[in-house]
């Protein structure tokens, strides 16, 4: 399973979407979708510990 929290963390460190995808072994589309969800819900790093990967993907 892709680590959605890690996608958001790496983006906060100004990694490109391609670099994030390569680092996590997921597609650029996955990275883009997760970042769109994060933006839609005003979610930024650091993410509250209570918010899990499955919480993020099921928004």
mmCIF file as Biopython writes it, N, C-alpha, C and O atoms, coordinates in Angstrom:
data_model
#
loop_
_atom_site.group_PDB
_atom_site.id
_atom_site.type_symbol
_atom_site.label_atom_id
_atom_site.label_alt_id
_atom_site.label_comp_id
_atom_site.label_asym_id
_atom_site.label_entity_id
_atom_site.label_seq_id
_atom_site.pdbx_PDB_ins_code
_atom_site.Cartn_x
_atom_site.Cartn_y
_atom_site.Cartn_z
_atom_site.occupancy
_atom_site.B_iso_or_equiv
_atom_site.auth_seq_id
_atom_site.auth_asym_id
_atom_site.pdbx_PDB_model_num
ATOM 1   N N  . UNK A ? 1  ? 0.841   -1.184 0.000   1.0 0.0 1  A 1 
ATOM 2   C CA . UNK A ? 1  ? 0.000   0.000  0.000   1.0 0.0 1  A 1 
ATOM 3   C C  . UNK A ? 1  ? 0.884   1.244  0.000   1.0 0.0 1  A 1 
ATOM 4   O O  . UNK A ? 1  ? 1.899   1.308  0.695   1.0 0.0 1  A 1 
ATOM 5   N N  . UNK A ? 2  ? 0.487   2.198  -0.771  1.0 0.0 2  A 1 
ATOM 6   C CA . UNK A ? 2  ? 1.227   3.449  -0.868  1.0 0.0 2  A 1 
ATOM 7   C C  . UNK A ? 2  ? 1.073   4.247  0.423   1.0 0.0 2  A 1 
ATOM 8   O O  . UNK A ? 2  ? -0.011  4.294  1.005   1.0 0.0 2  A 1 
ATOM 9   N N  . UNK A ? 3  ? 2.147   4.864  0.862   1.0 0.0 3  A 1 
ATOM 10  C CA . UNK A ? 3  ? 2.140   5.664  2.081   1.0 0.0 3  A 1 
ATOM 11  C C  . UNK A ? 3  ? 1.717   7.094  1.738   1.0 0.0 3  A 1 
ATOM 12  O O  . UNK A ? 3  ? 2.549   7.918  1.359   1.0 0.0 3  A 1 
ATOM 13  N N  . UNK A ? 4  ? 0.444   7.377  1.871   1.0 0.0 4  A 1 
ATOM 14  C CA . UNK A ? 4  ? -0.102  8.676  1.517   1.0 0.0 4  A 1 
ATOM 15  C C  . UNK A ? 4  ? 0.450   9.785  2.400   1.0 0.0 4  A 1 
ATOM 16  O O  . UNK A ? 4  ? 0.683   10.903 1.940   1.0 0.0 4  A 1 
ATOM 17  N N  . UNK A ? 5  ? 0.652   9.469  3.657   1.0 0.0 5  A 1 
ATOM 18  C CA . UNK A ? 5  ? 1.244   10.458 4.563   1.0 0.0 5  A 1 
ATOM 19  C C  . UNK A ? 5  ? 2.637   10.850 4.080   1.0 0.0 5  A 1 
ATOM 20  O O  . UNK A ? 5  ? 3.019   12.018 4.151   1.0 0.0 5  A 1 
ATOM 21  N N  . UNK A ? 6  ? 3.389   9.873  3.591   1.0 0.0 6  A 1 
ATOM 22  C CA . UNK A ? 6  ? 4.743   10.140 3.122   1.0 0.0 6  A 1 
ATOM 23  C C  . UNK A ? 6  ? 4.725   10.994 1.850   1.0 0.0 6  A 1 
ATOM 24  O O  . UNK A ? 6  ? 5.609   11.829 1.659   1.0 0.0 6  A 1 
ATOM 25  N N  . UNK A ? 7  ? 3.740   10.797 0.988   1.0 0.0 7  A 1 
ATOM 26  C CA . UNK A ? 7  ? 3.610   11.644 -0.201  1.0 0.0 7  A 1 
ATOM 27  C C  . UNK A ? 7  ? 3.473   13.103 0.226   1.0 0.0 7  A 1 
ATOM 28  O O  . UNK A ? 7  ? 4.148   13.979 -0.314  1.0 0.0 7  A 1 
ATOM 29  N N  . UNK A ? 8  ? 2.609   13.355 1.182   1.0 0.0 8  A 1 
ATOM 30  C CA . UNK A ? 8  ? 2.376   14.731 1.646   1.0 0.0 8  A 1 
ATOM 31  C C  . UNK A ? 8  ? 3.621   15.280 2.335   1.0 0.0 8  A 1 
ATOM 32  O O  . UNK A ? 8  ? 3.952   16.454 2.176   1.0 0.0 8  A 1 
ATOM 33  N N  . UNK A ? 9  ? 4.306   14.441 3.095   1.0 0.0 9  A 1 
ATOM 34  C CA . UNK A ? 9  ? 5.539   14.885 3.771   1.0 0.0 9  A 1 
ATOM 35  C C  . UNK A ? 9  ? 6.610   15.265 2.757   1.0 0.0 9  A 1 
ATOM 36  O O  . UNK A ? 9  ? 7.238   16.317 2.873   1.0 0.0 9  A 1 
ATOM 37  N N  . UNK A ? 10 ? 6.816   14.402 1.762   1.0 0.0 10 A 1 
ATOM 38  C CA . UNK A ? 10 ? 7.849   14.683 0.765   1.0 0.0 10 A 1 
ATOM 39  C C  . UNK A ? 10 ? 7.518   15.934 -0.044  1.0 0.0 10 A 1 
ATOM 40  O O  . UNK A ? 10 ? 8.413   16.698 -0.404  1.0 0.0 10 A 1 
ATOM 41  N N  . UNK A ? 11 ? 6.239   16.141 -0.328  1.0 0.0 11 A 1 
ATOM 42  C CA . UNK A ? 11 ? 5.848   17.351 -1.053  1.0 0.0 11 A 1 
ATOM 43  C C  . UNK A ? 11 ? 6.144   18.586 -0.214  1.0 0.0 11 A 1 
ATOM 44  O O  . UNK A ? 11 ? 6.520   19.625 -0.757  1.0 0.0 11 A 1 
ATOM 45  N N  . UNK A ? 12 ? 5.978   18.487 1.099   1.0 0.0 12 A 1 
ATOM 46  C CA . UNK A ? 12 ? 6.275   19.622 1.975   1.0 0.0 12 A 1 
ATOM 47  C C  . UNK A ? 12 ? 7.768   19.958 1.957   1.0 0.0 12 A 1 
ATOM 48  O O  . UNK A ? 12 ? 8.167   21.079 2.275   1.0 0.0 12 A 1 
ATOM 49  N N  . UNK A ? 13 ? 8.579   18.979 1.584   1.0 0.0 13 A 1 
ATOM 50  C CA . UNK A ? 13 ? 10.029  19.184 1.461   1.0 0.0 13 A 1 
ATOM 51  C C  . UNK A ? 13 ? 10.413  19.602 0.042   1.0 0.0 13 A 1 
ATOM 52  O O  . UNK A ? 13 ? 11.591  19.654 -0.310  1.0 0.0 13 A 1 
ATOM 53  N N  . UNK A ? 14 ? 9.390   19.900 -0.764  1.0 0.0 14 A 1 
ATOM 54  C CA . UNK A ? 14 ? 9.545   20.401 -2.127  1.0 0.0 14 A 1 
ATOM 55  C C  . UNK A ? 14 ? 10.103  19.383 -3.118  1.0 0.0 14 A 1 
ATOM 56  O O  . UNK A ? 14 ? 10.754  19.751 -4.096  1.0 0.0 14 A 1 
ATOM 57  N N  . UNK A ? 15 ? 9.843   18.100 -2.858  1.0 0.0 15 A 1 
ATOM 58  C CA . UNK A ? 15 ? 10.174  17.066 -3.831  1.0 0.0 15 A 1 
ATOM 59  C C  . UNK A ? 15 ? 9.206   17.191 -4.997  1.0 0.0 15 A 1 
ATOM 60  O O  . UNK A ? 15 ? 8.051   17.568 -4.797  1.0 0.0 15 A 1 
ATOM 61  N N  . UNK A ? 16 ? 9.649   16.886 -6.200  1.0 0.0 16 A 1 
ATOM 62  C CA . UNK A ? 16 ? 8.747   16.882 -7.352  1.0 0.0 16 A 1 
ATOM 63  C C  . UNK A ? 16 ? 7.850   15.644 -7.280  1.0 0.0 16 A 1 
ATOM 64  O O  . UNK A ? 16 ? 8.155   14.681 -6.576  1.0 0.0 16 A 1 
ATOM 65  N N  . UNK A ? 17 ? 6.744   15.687 -8.017  1.0 0.0 17 A 1 
ATOM 66  C CA . UNK A ? 17 ? 5.848   14.534 -8.048  1.0 0.0 17 A 1 
ATOM 67  C C  . UNK A ? 17 ? 6.560   13.304 -8.604  1.0 0.0 17 A 1 
ATOM 68  O O  . UNK A ? 17 ? 6.335   12.189 -8.132  1.0 0.0 17 A 1 
ATOM 69  N N  . UNK A ? 18 ? 7.413   13.500 -9.598  1.0 0.0 18 A 1 
ATOM 70  C CA . UNK A ? 18 ? 8.157   12.376 -10.177 1.0 0.0 18 A 1 
ATOM 71  C C  . UNK A ? 18 ? 9.114   11.789 -9.147  1.0 0.0 18 A 1 
ATOM 72  O O  . UNK A ? 18 ? 9.219   10.568 -9.026  1.0 0.0 18 A 1 
ATOM 73  N N  . UNK A ? 19 ? 9.809   12.642 -8.406  1.0 0.0 19 A 1 
ATOM 74  C CA . UNK A ? 19 ? 10.747  12.162 -7.380  1.0 0.0 19 A 1 
ATOM 75  C C  . UNK A ? 19 ? 10.005  11.404 -6.279  1.0 0.0 19 A 1 
ATOM 76  O O  . UNK A ? 19 ? 10.492  10.387 -5.785  1.0 0.0 19 A 1 
ATOM 77  N N  . UNK A ? 20 ? 8.841   11.895 -5.902  1.0 0.0 20 A 1 
ATOM 78  C CA . UNK A ? 20 ? 8.035   11.215 -4.872  1.0 0.0 20 A 1 
ATOM 79  C C  . UNK A ? 20 ? 7.602   9.852  -5.382  1.0 0.0 20 A 1 
ATOM 80  O O  . UNK A ? 20 ? 7.730   8.853  -4.674  1.0 0.0 20 A 1 
ATOM 81  N N  . UNK A ? 21 ? 7.089   9.805  -6.605  1.0 0.0 21 A 1 
ATOM 82  C CA . UNK A ? 21 ? 6.638   8.536  -7.181  1.0 0.0 21 A 1 
ATOM 83  C C  . UNK A ? 21 ? 7.782   7.534  -7.250  1.0 0.0 21 A 1 
ATOM 84  O O  . UNK A ? 21 ? 7.608   6.370  -6.891  1.0 0.0 21 A 1 
ATOM 85  N N  . UNK A ? 22 ? 8.941   7.972  -7.703  1.0 0.0 22 A 1 
ATOM 86  C CA . UNK A ? 22 ? 10.097  7.074  -7.782  1.0 0.0 22 A 1 
ATOM 87  C C  . UNK A ? 22 ? 10.543  6.603  -6.409  1.0 0.0 22 A 1 
ATOM 88  O O  . UNK A ? 22 ? 10.895  5.437  -6.231  1.0 0.0 22 A 1 
ATOM 89  N N  . UNK A ? 23 ? 10.529  7.505  -5.443  1.0 0.0 23 A 1 
ATOM 90  C CA . UNK A ? 23 ? 10.967  7.172  -4.089  1.0 0.0 23 A 1 
ATOM 91  C C  . UNK A ? 23 ? 10.054  6.142  -3.425  1.0 0.0 23 A 1 
ATOM 92  O O  . UNK A ? 23 ? 10.522  5.267  -2.698  1.0 0.0 23 A 1 
ATOM 93  N N  . UNK A ? 24 ? 8.745   6.253  -3.681  1.0 0.0 24 A 1 
ATOM 94  C CA . UNK A ? 24 ? 7.776   5.384  -3.011  1.0 0.0 24 A 1 
ATOM 95  C C  . UNK A ? 24 ? 7.325   4.209  -3.868  1.0 0.0 24 A 1 
ATOM 96  O O  . UNK A ? 24 ? 6.578   3.347  -3.402  1.0 0.0 24 A 1 
ATOM 97  N N  . UNK A ? 25 ? 7.776   4.172  -5.114  1.0 0.0 25 A 1 
ATOM 98  C CA . UNK A ? 25 ? 7.409   3.063  -5.986  1.0 0.0 25 A 1 
ATOM 99  C C  . UNK A ? 25 ? 5.938   3.071  -6.374  1.0 0.0 25 A 1 
ATOM 100 O O  . UNK A ? 25 ? 5.312   2.018  -6.500  1.0 0.0 25 A 1 
ATOM 101 N N  . UNK A ? 26 ? 5.397   4.260  -6.559  1.0 0.0 26 A 1 
ATOM 102 C CA . UNK A ? 26 ? 4.003   4.382  -6.994  1.0 0.0 26 A 1 
ATOM 103 C C  . UNK A ? 26 ? 3.965   5.222  -8.267  1.0 0.0 26 A 1 
ATOM 104 O O  . UNK A ? 26 ? 4.995   5.717  -8.724  1.0 0.0 26 A 1 
ATOM 105 N N  . UNK A ? 27 ? 2.781   5.378  -8.831  1.0 0.0 27 A 1 
ATOM 106 C CA . UNK A ? 27 ? 2.667   6.141  -10.074 1.0 0.0 27 A 1 
ATOM 107 C C  . UNK A ? 27 ? 2.582   7.639  -9.791  1.0 0.0 27 A 1 
ATOM 108 O O  . UNK A ? 27 ? 2.233   8.069  -8.692  1.0 0.0 27 A 1 
ATOM 109 N N  . UNK A ? 28 ? 2.913   8.415  -10.818 1.0 0.0 28 A 1 
ATOM 110 C CA . UNK A ? 28 ? 2.774   9.868  -10.720 1.0 0.0 28 A 1 
ATOM 111 C C  . UNK A ? 28 ? 1.304   10.246 -10.557 1.0 0.0 28 A 1 
ATOM 112 O O  . UNK A ? 28 ? 0.982   11.243 -9.910  1.0 0.0 28 A 1 
ATOM 113 N N  . UNK A ? 29 ? 0.420   9.452  -11.141 1.0 0.0 29 A 1 
ATOM 114 C CA . UNK A ? 29 ? -1.016  9.714  -10.996 1.0 0.0 29 A 1 
ATOM 115 C C  . UNK A ? 29 ? -1.459  9.567  -9.547  1.0 0.0 29 A 1 
ATOM 116 O O  . UNK A ? 29 ? -2.266  10.358 -9.059  1.0 0.0 29 A 1 
ATOM 117 N N  . UNK A ? 30 ? -0.934  8.559  -8.858  1.0 0.0 30 A 1 
ATOM 118 C CA . UNK A ? 30 ? -1.259  8.369  -7.445  1.0 0.0 30 A 1 
ATOM 119 C C  . UNK A ? 30 ? -0.801  9.567  -6.634  1.0 0.0 30 A 1 
ATOM 120 O O  . UNK A ? 30 ? -1.544  10.081 -5.798  1.0 0.0 30 A 1 
ATOM 121 N N  . UNK A ? 31 ? 0.416   10.009 -6.880  1.0 0.0 31 A 1 
ATOM 122 C CA . UNK A ? 31 ? 0.953   11.173 -6.167  1.0 0.0 31 A 1 
ATOM 123 C C  . UNK A ? 31 ? 0.054   12.381 -6.418  1.0 0.0 31 A 1 
ATOM 124 O O  . UNK A ? 31 ? -0.322  13.085 -5.480  1.0 0.0 31 A 1 
ATOM 125 N N  . UNK A ? 32 ? -0.284  12.616 -7.659  1.0 0.0 32 A 1 
ATOM 126 C CA . UNK A ? 32 ? -1.123  13.753 -8.020  1.0 0.0 32 A 1 
ATOM 127 C C  . UNK A ? 32 ? -2.484  13.679 -7.344  1.0 0.0 32 A 1 
ATOM 128 O O  . UNK A ? 32 ? -2.970  14.684 -6.823  1.0 0.0 32 A 1 
ATOM 129 N N  . UNK A ? 33 ? -3.104  12.507 -7.344  1.0 0.0 33 A 1 
ATOM 130 C CA . UNK A ? 33 ? -4.421  12.342 -6.721  1.0 0.0 33 A 1 
ATOM 131 C C  . UNK A ? 33 ? -4.376  12.601 -5.216  1.0 0.0 33 A 1 
ATOM 132 O O  . UNK A ? 33 ? -5.257  13.262 -4.667  1.0 0.0 33 A 1 
ATOM 133 N N  . UNK A ? 34 ? -3.356  12.082 -4.560  1.0 0.0 34 A 1 
ATOM 134 C CA . UNK A ? 34 ? -3.227  12.285 -3.111  1.0 0.0 34 A 1 
ATOM 135 C C  . UNK A ? 34 ? -3.022  13.765 -2.797  1.0 0.0 34 A 1 
ATOM 136 O O  . UNK A ? 34 ? -3.606  14.291 -1.850  1.0 0.0 34 A 1 
ATOM 137 N N  . UNK A ? 35 ? -2.198  14.426 -3.587  1.0 0.0 35 A 1 
ATOM 138 C CA . UNK A ? 35 ? -1.942  15.845 -3.348  1.0 0.0 35 A 1 
ATOM 139 C C  . UNK A ? 35 ? -3.179  16.702 -3.631  1.0 0.0 35 A 1 
ATOM 140 O O  . UNK A ? 35 ? -3.394  17.713 -2.962  1.0 0.0 35 A 1 
ATOM 141 N N  . UNK A ? 36 ? -3.981  16.312 -4.604  1.0 0.0 36 A 1 
ATOM 142 C CA . UNK A ? 36 ? -5.238  17.019 -4.862  1.0 0.0 36 A 1 
ATOM 143 C C  . UNK A ? 36 ? -6.191  16.858 -3.683  1.0 0.0 36 A 1 
ATOM 144 O O  . UNK A ? 36 ? -6.840  17.815 -3.262  1.0 0.0 36 A 1 
ATOM 145 N N  . UNK A ? 37 ? -6.270  15.633 -3.154  1.0 0.0 37 A 1 
ATOM 146 C CA . UNK A ? 37 ? -7.122  15.401 -1.981  1.0 0.0 37 A 1 
ATOM 147 C C  . UNK A ? 37 ? -6.650  16.232 -0.791  1.0 0.0 37 A 1 
ATOM 148 O O  . UNK A ? 37 ? -7.455  16.834 -0.082  1.0 0.0 37 A 1 
ATOM 149 N N  . UNK A ? 38 ? -5.349  16.255 -0.585  1.0 0.0 38 A 1 
ATOM 150 C CA . UNK A ? 38 ? -4.792  17.018 0.529   1.0 0.0 38 A 1 
ATOM 151 C C  . UNK A ? 38 ? -5.117  18.501 0.374   1.0 0.0 38 A 1 
ATOM 152 O O  . UNK A ? 38 ? -5.485  19.167 1.343   1.0 0.0 38 A 1 
ATOM 153 N N  . UNK A ? 39 ? -4.981  19.011 -0.836  1.0 0.0 39 A 1 
ATOM 154 C CA . UNK A ? 39 ? -5.283  20.419 -1.086  1.0 0.0 39 A 1 
ATOM 155 C C  . UNK A ? 39 ? -6.763  20.706 -0.890  1.0 0.0 39 A 1 
ATOM 156 O O  . UNK A ? 39 ? -7.124  21.718 -0.290  1.0 0.0 39 A 1 
ATOM 157 N N  . UNK A ? 40 ? -7.612  19.836 -1.385  1.0 0.0 40 A 1 
ATOM 158 C CA . UNK A ? 40 ? -9.064  20.008 -1.253  1.0 0.0 40 A 1 
ATOM 159 C C  . UNK A ? 40 ? -9.483  20.093 0.206   1.0 0.0 40 A 1 
ATOM 160 O O  . UNK A ? 40 ? -10.393 20.843 0.558   1.0 0.0 40 A 1 
ATOM 161 N N  . UNK A ? 41 ? -8.808  19.313 1.055   1.0 0.0 41 A 1 
ATOM 162 C CA . UNK A ? 41 ? -9.168  19.254 2.472   1.0 0.0 41 A 1 
ATOM 163 C C  . UNK A ? 41 ? -8.230  20.072 3.358   1.0 0.0 41 A 1 
ATOM 164 O O  . UNK A ? 41 ? -8.228  19.918 4.579   1.0 0.0 41 A 1 
ATOM 165 N N  . UNK A ? 42 ? -7.435  20.943 2.734   1.0 0.0 42 A 1 
ATOM 166 C CA . UNK A ? 42 ? -6.502  21.818 3.462   1.0 0.0 42 A 1 
ATOM 167 C C  . UNK A ? 42 ? -5.605  21.038 4.409   1.0 0.0 42 A 1 
ATOM 168 O O  . UNK A ? 42 ? -5.365  21.456 5.542   1.0 0.0 42 A 1 
ATOM 169 N N  . UNK A ? 43 ? -5.118  19.911 3.939   1.0 0.0 43 A 1 
ATOM 170 C CA . UNK A ? 43 ? -4.254  19.056 4.749   1.0 0.0 43 A 1 
ATOM 171 C C  . UNK A ? 43 ? -2.801  19.345 4.398   1.0 0.0 43 A 1 
ATOM 172 O O  . UNK A ? 43 ? -2.393  19.224 3.243   1.0 0.0 43 A 1 
ATOM 173 N N  . UNK A ? 44 ? -2.031  19.724 5.403   1.0 0.0 44 A 1 
ATOM 174 C CA . UNK A ? 44 ? -0.618  20.025 5.225   1.0 0.0 44 A 1 
ATOM 175 C C  . UNK A ? 44 ? 0.197   19.247 6.239   1.0 0.0 44 A 1 
ATOM 176 O O  . UNK A ? 44 ? -0.318  18.765 7.248   1.0 0.0 44 A 1 
ATOM 177 N N  . UNK A ? 45 ? 1.489   19.138 5.941   1.0 0.0 45 A 1 
ATOM 178 C CA . UNK A ? 45 ? 2.405   18.488 6.865   1.0 0.0 45 A 1 
ATOM 179 C C  . UNK A ? 45 ? 2.741   19.457 7.970   1.0 0.0 45 A 1 
ATOM 180 O O  . UNK A ? 45 ? 2.973   20.626 7.662   1.0 0.0 45 A 1 
ATOM 181 N N  . UNK A ? 46 ? 2.789   19.072 9.239   1.0 0.0 46 A 1 
ATOM 182 C CA . UNK A ? 46 ? 2.602   17.714 9.736   1.0 0.0 46 A 1 
ATOM 183 C C  . UNK A ? 46 ? 1.125   17.342 9.827   1.0 0.0 46 A 1 
ATOM 184 O O  . UNK A ? 46 ? 0.270   18.165 10.156  1.0 0.0 46 A 1 
ATOM 185 N N  . UNK A ? 47 ? 0.862   16.090 9.528   1.0 0.0 47 A 1 
ATOM 186 C CA . UNK A ? 47 ? -0.490  15.546 9.579   1.0 0.0 47 A 1 
ATOM 187 C C  . UNK A ? 47 ? -0.724  15.022 10.998  1.0 0.0 47 A 1 
ATOM 188 O O  . UNK A ? 47 ? 0.159   14.383 11.569  1.0 0.0 47 A 1 
ATOM 189 N N  . UNK A ? 48 ? -1.888  15.280 11.566  1.0 0.0 48 A 1 
ATOM 190 C CA . UNK A ? 48 ? -2.176  14.745 12.908  1.0 0.0 48 A 1 
ATOM 191 C C  . UNK A ? 48 ? -2.002  13.220 12.946  1.0 0.0 48 A 1 
ATOM 192 O O  . UNK A ? 48 ? -2.396  12.524 12.010  1.0 0.0 48 A 1 
ATOM 193 N N  . UNK A ? 49 ? -1.424  12.719 14.005  1.0 0.0 49 A 1 
ATOM 194 C CA . UNK A ? 49 ? -1.180  11.277 14.139  1.0 0.0 49 A 1 
ATOM 195 C C  . UNK A ? 49 ? -2.459  10.452 14.037  1.0 0.0 49 A 1 
ATOM 196 O O  . UNK A ? 49 ? -2.427  9.301  13.600  1.0 0.0 49 A 1 
ATOM 197 N N  . UNK A ? 50 ? -3.565  11.029 14.433  1.0 0.0 50 A 1 
ATOM 198 C CA . UNK A ? 50 ? -4.835  10.297 14.411  1.0 0.0 50 A 1 
ATOM 199 C C  . UNK A ? 50 ? -5.342  10.060 12.987  1.0 0.0 50 A 1 
ATOM 200 O O  . UNK A ? 50 ? -6.233  9.236  12.781  1.0 0.0 50 A 1 
ATOM 201 N N  . UNK A ? 51 ? -4.792  10.762 12.014  1.0 0.0 51 A 1 
ATOM 202 C CA . UNK A ? 51 ? -5.233  10.630 10.625  1.0 0.0 51 A 1 
ATOM 203 C C  . UNK A ? 51 ? -4.350  9.601  9.916   1.0 0.0 51 A 1 
ATOM 204 O O  . UNK A ? 51 ? -3.166  9.844  9.679   1.0 0.0 51 A 1 
ATOM 205 N N  . UNK A ? 52 ? -4.936  8.456  9.582   1.0 0.0 52 A 1 
ATOM 206 C CA . UNK A ? 52 ? -4.177  7.360  8.970   1.0 0.0 52 A 1 
ATOM 207 C C  . UNK A ? 52 ? -4.196  7.449  7.450   1.0 0.0 52 A 1 
ATOM 208 O O  . UNK A ? 52 ? -4.907  8.273  6.876   1.0 0.0 52 A 1 
ATOM 209 N N  . UNK A ? 53 ? -3.412  6.599  6.805   1.0 0.0 53 A 1 
ATOM 210 C CA . UNK A ? 53 ? -3.407  6.513  5.345   1.0 0.0 53 A 1 
ATOM 211 C C  . UNK A ? 53 ? -4.801  6.200  4.814   1.0 0.0 53 A 1 
ATOM 212 O O  . UNK A ? 53 ? -5.237  6.802  3.832   1.0 0.0 53 A 1 
ATOM 213 N N  . UNK A ? 54 ? -5.504  5.268  5.449   1.0 0.0 54 A 1 
ATOM 214 C CA . UNK A ? 54 ? -6.837  4.907  4.958   1.0 0.0 54 A 1 
ATOM 215 C C  . UNK A ? 54 ? -7.819  6.064  5.146   1.0 0.0 54 A 1 
ATOM 216 O O  . UNK A ? 54 ? -8.744  6.211  4.348   1.0 0.0 54 A 1 
ATOM 217 N N  . UNK A ? 55 ? -7.643  6.882  6.174   1.0 0.0 55 A 1 
ATOM 218 C CA . UNK A ? 55 ? -8.491  8.063  6.342   1.0 0.0 55 A 1 
ATOM 219 C C  . UNK A ? 55 ? -8.284  9.029  5.174   1.0 0.0 55 A 1 
ATOM 220 O O  . UNK A ? 55 ? -9.243  9.597  4.650   1.0 0.0 55 A 1 
ATOM 221 N N  . UNK A ? 56 ? -7.044  9.206  4.780   1.0 0.0 56 A 1 
ATOM 222 C CA . UNK A ? 56 ? -6.721  10.147 3.708   1.0 0.0 56 A 1 
ATOM 223 C C  . UNK A ? 56 ? -7.316  9.680  2.389   1.0 0.0 56 A 1 
ATOM 224 O O  . UNK A ? 56 ? -7.923  10.473 1.670   1.0 0.0 56 A 1 
ATOM 225 N N  . UNK A ? 57 ? -7.151  8.414  2.066   1.0 0.0 57 A 1 
ATOM 226 C CA . UNK A ? 57 ? -7.589  7.921  0.772   1.0 0.0 57 A 1 
ATOM 227 C C  . UNK A ? 57 ? -9.114  7.815  0.670   1.0 0.0 57 A 1 
ATOM 228 O O  . UNK A ? 57 ? -9.652  7.810  -0.437  1.0 0.0 57 A 1 
ATOM 229 N N  . UNK A ? 58 ? -9.804  7.733  1.780   1.0 0.0 58 A 1 
ATOM 230 C CA . UNK A ? 58 ? -11.255 7.579  1.742   1.0 0.0 58 A 1 
ATOM 231 C C  . UNK A ? 58 ? -12.023 8.889  1.876   1.0 0.0 58 A 1 
ATOM 232 O O  . UNK A ? 58 ? -13.225 8.875  2.140   1.0 0.0 58 A 1 
ATOM 233 N N  . UNK A ? 59 ? -11.350 10.010 1.699   1.0 0.0 59 A 1 
ATOM 234 C CA . UNK A ? 59 ? -12.045 11.282 1.736   1.0 0.0 59 A 1 
ATOM 235 C C  . UNK A ? 59 ? -12.916 11.418 0.553   1.0 0.0 59 A 1 
ATOM 236 O O  . UNK A ? 59 ? -13.594 12.433 0.399   1.0 0.0 59 A 1 
#
